[in-house]
Amino acid sequence: MTAAEILATAAFKDGKYSQAFPRFGPERRGAPVEAFCRIDDKFITVRTFVYEPDFLVVLDEGLIHATDITSGLKKDGTIVINTNKKASEFNLPFTVHTFDATKIAMDAFGKPIVNTIILGAFAKATKIVSIKSLEEAVAEKFSGAMADKNVALVKKSYEEMK
């Protein structure tokens, strides 16, 4: 949810309209969570879940095979997956970008907290939001040293994304 909120804030800073909202299953730590972010150049009047996304960000590659997470993804959709694998290894009929956000998170935090890190990679891969707005949104979400660290990690992932 944090990543969706940051992405929506960055889009707003870029002059776009945006929404962010979650859909929870069992509320327990580690349970899969879906979060949605709508971004458009026009005012958004729809208030339902996103049934046919243009983009999919996968924070845990294990979800690729655990459930049909690509259900509804548009034919020309793009997926950004947090993984150390190559995009071709997933054999998915979409544009797939991979990025090892977990490695960066483990180096920085000692824990696999990848939500802000993957956003830098997503921004670079899709050009949906600018890195400047993304950095500002991250700086607003956190405070002090945590804000500085997360902004640096977003910038790092943006620069390293191929």
Secondary structure, 3 states (H helix, E strand, C coil): CHHHHHHHHHHHHCCCEEEEEEEECCCCCCCCEEEEEEEECCCCCCCCCCCCCCEEEECCCCHHHHCCCCCCCCCCCEEEEECCCCHHHHCCCCEEEEECHHHHHHHHHCCCCCHHHHHHHHHHHHCCCCHHHHHHHHHHHCCHHHHHHHHHHHHHHHHHCC
